[in-house]
Amino acid sequence: MIETVLKSSNVLAALINDVLDLSRLEDGSLELEMGKINLHGVLGEVIELIKPIASVKKLPITLILAPDLPTHAIGDEKRLMQTLLNVVGNAVKYTKEGYVSIRASVAKPESLQDWRPPEFYPASSDGHFYIRVQ
């Protein structure tokens, strides 16, 4: 519990800093901090941070990692964590009963629905890939 409180306070501090980053985003000066990311670790940490909120609502929460999802990648871990916490937090917030299941895999163009504009179809090249989180 203490570890979760500590992690949650760190996430809260990061979110406050992210609010300050909004002005940088609006004026186009926000730069991504690229580095090595442990994808499985980040996804697991998001689940651990959200689990106490889900348990209060009596919602089981699961994480399913596809076999094709690499363990590590290069990207902005802070922005990934922020985005995932927002999406998973909303899933828990707006789910009244049942469960919340998070699935992560490498996005493949043939698996995407036609509702997306063509510029959003991921094209992997030179070791790059898009992560798909549902």
Secondary structure, DSSP 4 states (H G I P E B T S, - for coil): -HHHHHHHHHHHHHHHHHHHHHHHHHHT------EEEEHHHHHHHHHHHHHHHHHHTT--EEEEE-TTS-SEEEE-HHHHHHHHHHHHHHHHHH--SS-EEEEEEE--GGGS-TTS-GGGS----TT---EEE-
